[in-house]
Amino acid sequence: MKSKVIVTFKPGVLDPQGRAIQQLLAQHGYSQIKDVRVGKLIEFELDGVDSAQARTLLAEVSEQVLANPIIETFRIETE
């Protein structure tokens, strides 16, 4: 089973990398883009688990290792 965890900053948390990208895009004429947020995409190949088990496992991994719960949030996608 293939699964993904997407980690992003919580709303209101400063994203300097996203801000830099937004400013660069504006300099290149893409002024209609008003905000950019940068995150992390982590892909997993899981074996021997169903969708519910995969979500539980990846939620635990995300909370413990992948995301900083103070400033980041995550979402899980399974195929």
N, C-alpha and C positions, 0 to 999 in steps of 0.2 A: 504494500500500500504506500502510495506517495502522499506526503503531507508537507505543508508549509507553515511556518510561523513568521508572521510579519510583526516586527517591533517598531513602534514609532513613539515620538515624544508625545506626552500628554498635552492637551490643549492648554495654551498659555505658557508653556515652557519654551524658552528661547532656543531657536534652532539656527545657530550661526552658519552652518554649512548650507542650509536651505536659503537663508537670507543672501549669502554670497552668490548662490546660483541665480536667485531671482534678480539681483542687481546686474549680474553679467548678462542675463537674458534681456533686461531692459536696455542695456547698452547696445545690444545687437538688434534693437527695434521691436522686441516682443513686450511692449509696455502693457499689453492687455493681461499679462500674467502678473497677478498682484501678490501671490504668496506661493512659496515652495516649501514643502516639508520633506526632509530626508529621513529614511528609516533603514532597517535591515531586513533582508529576506533570507531565511534559513530553510533549506529544503531537506527533508528526511525521507529515507526509504525504510519502511517498517515491515517486519515480518512476523506473522503469527498473532496479529491483533486485529480486532474489528474496529469499526469507526469510533465507537464509544470509548474503547480502550485506548485508541490512538489519541483521542482528544484529552483523556485523563492524563496519559503519560506526558504528552507534549505541554499540557498546562503546568504540570509539576516541573518539568524541565525549564519551561519559560520563567516561571516564578522563581526558581532556585538559581538559574544560571544565565539565561539569555537576556532578561529584561531587568532593568533597575526599577523596582516598583515605586520609587519616589518620583521619578521623572518620566518613566516610559510606560506604555501600555502595549498589549500584544493581542493578536487575533490568530486563530488556527484555522487552516483550510485543509480538508482531506478530500482525496479523490476516491 
